Amino acid sequence: MTPDPRLSINQATIKYAALADALGVVAAAGVEAIGLWREPVAEVGLDAAVRMLADSGLRVSSLCRGGFFTAPEGAQRRAALDENRRAIEETAALAAAGAPGSAAVLVLVAGGLPDGSRDLVGARRRVADAIAELEPDARAAGVTLAIEALHPMYAADRAVVSTLGQALDLAEPFPSESVGVVVDTFHLWWDPDLSAQIARAGRGGRIASYQVCDWVTPLPADVLLARGMMGDGHIDFAPISAAVAEAGYTSDVEVEIFNEAIWAADPAAVVARTAQAFDRAVGLRSAGRA
């Protein structure tokens, strides 16, 4: 069976593959799209990455990541915002180089509490301020800033935005073309208000990316590496995927897995396994593409 045409392999799933290898493995498997990360792009340089992506024939579904802008005003915050502006430029260039249907989507992870701080309210306010400052740059570049809510266990060190509702609150003051949200099953599956918030996102045209992977227990010591292959854990993907479809999202669906055992495996084998698991657990063939 050929892979689902909406499947995108996020580079994090095959973390140790260099950009050229990742593009080659994904394309050879018949997968049509890839989600890129800034670090592998930086290793070869943006111009080379653009050429490599164009030659691969793949769509790009997103670029990870921007964000990490919770610091108080000062040199550190200015540097973070400037880095986000560079990420916006990279997103636009890569989307232009990808196959038709590529998305100019920059995933934003807000960042955790600044060192020594317990001011969660203030950190969230600074996230809102950062998005307001960056939105004109994104709009001018034709890029969508996609705010990703992370599971609350990451609030202290990675993302003070913990629910889809919070992400939408941050996005809704701006045009949907320039600020949207990510629906990530790993981070959101537990939320009793998830269906209502996905519907809210759909009404506003705010879903910029749908990412899937499973929640597997017991969690490892490093909870950043707790993601599992779809079907190996506790998430019931069908109702989440149905809600996303009903909300009008018809673009690529990324599989993004942080897991040491999966990273250690052969990338081609991981992509093949991912395509099979995606069909069994997520199964979006009937939804088609926009």
TIBA-210652 format. One record per atom (N, C-alpha, C): y, x, z; residue in one letter. Coordinates in steps of 0.02 Angstrom, whole numbers, plus 50000, padded with zeros to 5 digits. Each point is the difference from the previous one (the first is absolute). Last residue first. Example, Ala and Ser with C-alpha at 12.3 -4.5 7.8 and 13.67 -1.06 7.14 Angstrom:
2
498885064250354s 500595004250003s 500554996150037s 497145001549996a 500594995550000a 500605004550000a 
# end
This chain:
290
509804964850019a 500624996849978a 500125001549926a 497474999550086r 500615003950010r 500604996249975r 497454991250105g 500345002649941g 500605004350020g 498234986750130a 500724999150007a 500405002549940a 497575001850039s 500204993449976s 500754998950001s 498935020150085r 499964999549927r 500274993349974r 499795011050230l 500584996449974l 499974999049925l 498585009850221g 499844995749944g 500574995949971g 499325013550214v 500674997749983v 499994995349941v 497975010150089a 500384997650058a 500664996849981a 498395009149836r 499634996050048r 500454996750051r 500925014849836d 499724994149968d 499664995450051d 500795020750077f 500564995749982f 499754993549969f 498475017350043a 500194996550061a 500574995149988a 499325013849820q 499474995350018q 500184995950062q 501465017149932a 500004994749950a 499474994750016a 500085019450134t 500584995750012t 500014994249951t 498405017049973r 499844995850057r 500564995050014r 500385016049833a 499474995349979a 499824995350056a 501525017150049v 500304995149955v 499484994849977v 499245018050131v 500424995550039v 500314994749956v 498775017149898a 499554995450035a 500404995050042a 501185017049892a 499734995349950a 499534995050032a 500925017450137p 500484994849980p 499734995149949p 498515012350189d 500215001449932d 500484994649976d 499925003550264a 499534998449946a 500295001849932a 501205001450212a 499545005649990a 499514998949943a 501584983150072w 500355005749970w 499535005849984w 499154981550117i 500134998249930i 500375005749965i 499615002450229a 499365000149964a 500094998349927a 501904999150145e 499775006949989e 499355000249960e 501984981649984n 499355000550033n 499705006849983n 501984981449926f 500055006350037f 499375000750042f 500764984649771i 499555001350056i 500145006950029i 500814979349815e 500285005950034e 499615001150065e 500094984949755v 499555001850055v 500265006650029v 501364979949851e 499825006850017e 499485000350056e 500834982749795v 499804999950070v 499745007050016v 501764988349797d 499455004350022d 499884999550075d 501214978849901s 500015006949977s 499425003950030s 500814976450034t 499485000949949t 499975007249975t 501074980950198y 499925007149984y 499425000949952y 500834979050107g 500245001849934g 499935007349981g 499274985750195a 500705001950007a 500285002749934a 497724994450022e 500394993850003e 500745001450006e 498535018450008a 500004996949934a 500414993749998a 499715010350207v 500425004249958v 500034997149929v 498544989650151a 500704998750019a 500485004049957a 497705003849971a 500184993449976a 500734998450016a 499095019850086s 500105000549928s 500204993349970s 499435000150225i 500625003849990i 500165000649926i 497974989650066p 500584995850013p 500665003749991p 497965012649961a 500084994249955a 500614995850017a 499145019950125f 500525000949949f 500154993649961f 499115007350248d 499814995049951d 500544999949946d 499285020250183i 500504995949966i 499674995349951i 498975017850145h 500084993450030h 500464995349961h 498535022249903g 500304998450064g 500074992650013g 499205011649797d 499695003950053d 500254998050069d 500784991049786g 499324997850013g 499665003750055g 501945012249873m 499954992750004m 499274998050006m 500745023850092m 499884996849935m 499914992550010m 501485012650186g 499345000449970g 499954996649933g 501835012050203r 499884995549944r 499305001049971r 501165012550183a 499554994550018a 499834995449942a 501475020850050l 499415000749956l 499504994450012l 502005002450128l 500255000249932l 499424999949950l 499695001850237v 499974993349971v 500314999649931v 498725018950147d 500624999749961d 500014993349963d 498165002450127a 500515002750046a 500685000149967a 498374981949900p 499955007150014p 500555002250048p 498904975049998l 500545003849970l 499905007450016l 497864983349984p 500555002050044p 500525004149964p 499674983549861t 499955002350070t 499345003550011t 501774992649782v 499335001850023v 500045002350073v 501394986549790w 500105002150070w 499305001050030w 500835001549726d 499694996350055d 500185003250068d 501424997449755c 499475004250027c 499764996450063c 502064996349792v 499414997950036v 499595005950023v 502634990649900q 499555005550013q 499424997650043q 502224991449835y 499444997550041y 499505005850006y 502824996749933s 499365003649997s 499504996650046s 502184991149963a 500065005549952a 499345003849993a 501034975050085i 499415004350005i 500035005249945i 501674982050037r 500095006350036r 499385004550001r 500924976449920g 499815005149951g 500025007050029g 500364978550117g 500565004249984g 499865005249947g 498344984950076r 500574995749982r 500615004249981r 498055011150081g 499934997449933g 500594995849978g 499885007950221a 500135005549954a 499964997649928a 499404984750165r 500725001350003r 500195005649951r 497724995950030a 500314994649962a 500765000749998a 498835015150133i 499865001449929i 500314994549957i 500124996750229q 500475005149979q 499875002249928q 498564984250102a 500674997149993a 500505005249976a 497805007250046s 500014995549942s 500704997149989s 499645013850194l 499995003549936l 500054995449940l 499994997750254d 500524997049958d 499985002849929d 498555007750178p 499874992849991p 500514996549956p 499135026349995d 500594996050016d 499864992549989d 498555020049953w 499954997350068w 500524994650015w 499875013849795w 499464995150003w 499974996250065w 501535018849915l 500224993150011l 499454995050014l 499855024649945h 500544999450050h 500124992850022h 498375005749832f 499845003850060f 500514998750055f 500314990549781t 499514996650042t 499865003750065t 502294999149858d 499455004850008d 499504997050050d 502314994349843v 499494996550039v 499395004650002v 502775004749958v 499305001649986v 499574995650044v 502644995649902v 499555001850055v 499315001849972v 502755000749903g 499434995650010g 499585002450058g 502485004049850v 499675000850065v 499454994850007v 501245002049795s 500135006650029s 499685001150068s 499844979549868e 499855005449952e 500085006950032e 500574979750115s 499295001450001s 499815005649952s 502444998550121p 499634997149944p 499275002050002p 501174999550237f 500115003549937f 499634996549943f 499904994450241p 500725000349983p 500155002749931p 497694998450089e 500314993949973e 500765000249991e 498405017350098a 500064999749927a 500474994549977a 499405003650233l 500385005849975l 500154999449926l 498654983750103d 500674999550029d 500445005749974d 497735000649944l 500384995149961l 500704999050027l 498545013950120a 500165003149936a 500414995249956a 499184991850204q 500545004850011q 500205003349934q 498154985649992g 500614996350014g 500595004550012g 497855009149977l 500274998049935l 500654996150009l 499375017450190t 499734993849973t 500324998649932t 500545019750133s 499304998850018s 499704993649970s 502015021150005v 499914993549967v 499264998350003v 500755020850075v 500244995150048v 500014992949970v 498565023449948a 500364994449970a 500194994950054a 499025022650045r 500014999649927r 500424994349972r 499595006550242d 500055006349963d 500064999349925d 499924981450169a 500345005650033a 500125005949953a 498784980149930a 500724998850010a 500365006050030a 497584995149933y 500395005449971y 500754999550016y 498354983650063m 499795006250034m 500385006149972m 500274977349909p 500405001850059p 499795006450035p 499644996649733h 499704997150061h 500405002350061h 501395000249778l 499405003350024l 499764996650065l 501624993549769a 499884999250072a 499345003350018a 501705004849787e 499314999050023e 499994999450076e 501804996949778i 499945001350071i 499294998450023i 501195007249761a 499474995650027a 499875001750073a 501945002449791l 499825002850065l 499514995250033l 500565003149730t 499924995550057t 499805004050061t 501445006749762v 499445001250046v 499994994750055v 501635006149814g 499484995249981g 499375000750042g 502195011750018a 499455003549968a 499454995349975a 501934992150119a 500265003549941a 499445003449961a 499484989550205r 500184995049950r 500245003449936r 499555013550187a 499384997349972a 500164995149944a 501805008750120d 499695005349960d 499364997449967d 501134985650151p 500375000949937p 499705005449955p 498994996550217e 499884994749951e 500425000749937e 500065014050207l 499615002249943l 499944994749945l 501154995950210e 500325005849968e 499655002049935e 499104982750136a 500644997849972a 500355005749963a 498045005050118i 499854996149940i 500644997649967i 500225011150204a 499785004649948a 499854996349935a 500544987550195d 500595003649974d 499825004649942d 498264989050115a 500394995249961a 500625003449969a 498735012850148v 499624998849939v 500394995249954v 500845003850214r 500165005549954r 499594999649936r 499604984450172r 500664998849972r 500185005649950r 498025002150123r 499944994949948r 500674998449968r 499985014950180a 499655003049942a 499934995049944a 500894992650205g 500475004249964g 499685003149938g 498644987550145v 500484995649967v 500495004149958v 498465011550136l 499674997049942l 500494995549961l 500175020250179d 500444994749975d 499704997149935d 499385019250144r 499624994050014r 500364993849972r 499985029349956s 500314993450003s 499494994650019s 499645024449957g 500304998750065g 500294993050008g 499655007649754d 499755004050057d 500394998350064d 499934980749820p 500235006950000p 499755003650063p 498594979649900l 500565001350045l 500225007349993l 498784992149786g 499914997950069g 500625001250041g 499664994249724g 500055005350050g 499954997150069g 499804988649773a 500655000550034a 500095006350042a 498764996149767v 499744999950068v 500585001850045v 499794991249729l 500385002650057l 499624999050065l 499585001649712v 499774997450064v 500395003450056v 500624994949737l 499985005350050l 499824997050067l 499814993049724v 499964997850069v 499955006150045v 500074992449741a 500475004550033a 500074997850073a 497904996349817a 500474997150047a 500445005450031a 498454995149755s 500135004250058s 500554996950043s 499204991849785g 499794996650061g 500105004250062g 499625012649769p 500334993550010p 499714996250059p 499735026050022a 499824995249949a 500374993450012a 501195021750100g 499354996750003g 499884995249943g 502085012150047a 499495004049965a 499324996649997a 501894990850118a 500175000249929a 499485003649959a 499814999450235a 499874993449972a 500154999849925a 500515019750117l 499284999149994l 499834993149970l 502265005150048a 499765004449947a 499254999049988a 501074988350178a 500234997649935a 499715004149944a 499565007150220t 499674993649985t 500194997449932t 501115019050084e 499315001649980e 499634993649980e 502164997750090e 500035002949933e 499305001649974e 500174992450221i 500184994649954i 500015002749928i 499715015550172a 499394996149989a 500134994249952a 501825013050071r 499585003849953r 499364996249985r 501374990850161r 500334999449934r 499615004049948r 499315001750222n 499824993549972n 500344998949933n 500575019150120e 499315000649976e 499764993449970e 502095000350104d 500035003749937d 499305000849971d 500154990450211l 500264995449949l 500065003449932l 499345013150185a 499494995049985a 500234995349945a 501545015650085a 499495003449960a 499454995149980a 501674992450146r 500285001049933r 499485003349954r 499434997450227r 500014993649965r 500275000849929r 500035018950140q 499314998049985q 499974993549961q 502125008150077a 499725003949944a 499294997949982a 501374981150119g 500045007250007g 499655003449943g 499804974850136e 500455003149952e 500075007550015e 497734989850085p 500714998250007p 500435003749949p 497424994649940a 500405004550041a 500714997550007a 498124990649867t 500194996850063t 500435004550044t 498765000749766f 500725000550008f 500234996350063f 497865002649850f 500085004850055f 500755001450012f 499264991649754g 500074997650069g 500115005650049g 498554998449754g 500665001250028g 500004997550073g 497875009349837r 500344994650032r 500715002250017r 498184994849818c 500055000650073c 500275006950016c 499964982049777l 500065006950024l 500084999650076l 498774982849803s 500515001250051s 500065007550010s 498724990649821s 500114993850038s 500515000750056s 499405011149743v 500145001950069v 500184993650037v 498395004049771r 500584997050032r 500105003350068r 498725013349798l 499964995650059l 500674996850015l 499365017349829g 499944993049979g 499974995150057g 500285025449983s 499404996950029s 499884992949974s 501955013949946d 499405002049963d 499374996450025d 502064996950115a 500044997149933a 499385001549959a 500185010050212l 499894992950005l 500024996749932l 500525022750011m 499304998950015m 499834992650005m 502265006649972r 499615001349939r 499254998650011r 501434998250186v 500174994849951v 499595001049936v 499865016650164a 499654994050021a 500124994249952a 501175020249969a 499305000749982a 499614993850018a 502245000550065d 499964999949927d 499275000649977d 500495001550234l 500074993349973l 499924999949924l 498725018150155g 500684998849977g 500044993349964g 498105009850121v 500035001949929v 500714999549973v 499574994750229e 499615006149988e 500045002449928e 500954979150073a 500425005950014a 499635006549986a 498814979749984v 500495000449946v 500435006250008v 498484994950171p 499675002749941p 500465000549939p 500974990250195e 499805006950011e 499625003049941e 500724976750008r 500535004849984r 499765007250007r 498374979449931w 500335002550060w 500475005649982w 498814977149860l 500135007150009l 500335001450068l 498264981249873g 500575000450045g 500115007350018g 498784987949774i 499975004650056i 500644999350041i 498364986749788a 500625001350036a 499885004750059a 498294991249845e 500595000149958e 500645002250035e 497165005050002v 500524996950041v 500675000949963v 497885009749929g 500214993649970g 500494996150042g 499035022650035a 499614994550029a 500174993349969a 501175020049941a 499315000649977a 499574994350026a 502255002150076a 499974997849930a 499285000149974a 500375008250217v 500164992949998v 499934997449928v 499765023250035v 499444996350030v 500114992549995v 501745014549927g 499415000449957g 499424995950026g 502005002050129l 500124996149939l 499384999949956l 499895013650190a 500034992950019a 500114995649938a 500095023449974d 499314997750012d 499994992650017d 502095010349973a 499654999949936a 499294997350009a 501305003050197l 500244994649958l 499624999649934l 498645009950202a 500665001549973a 500204994649950a 498284995750204a 500035001249928a 500725001549980a 499294993550222y 499945007249987y 499985001649925y 500174977050090k 500555004250024k 499965007249976k 499154976149946i 499695006249977i 500485005750015i 500664979350072t 499284998750004t 499605006149977t 502404998749985a 499775001550068a 499254999250007a 501214994049799q 499805006950006q 499755001950069q 499744975449896n 500535003750032n 499765007250012n 499164981949816i 499785004850050i 500615003650028i 499664974649883s 500365006349998s 499735004450056s 499284975749855l 499875005250050l 500445006149988l 499804979749861r 500565000350048r 499905005450053r 498354994549828p 500615002549968p 500615000550045p 497375003350070d 500484994649997d 500655002649969d 497845013649932p 500404998550059p 500474994149989p 497675001049866t 500635003750001t 500414998250061t 497264999649981m 500604995850000m 500635004450000m 
# end
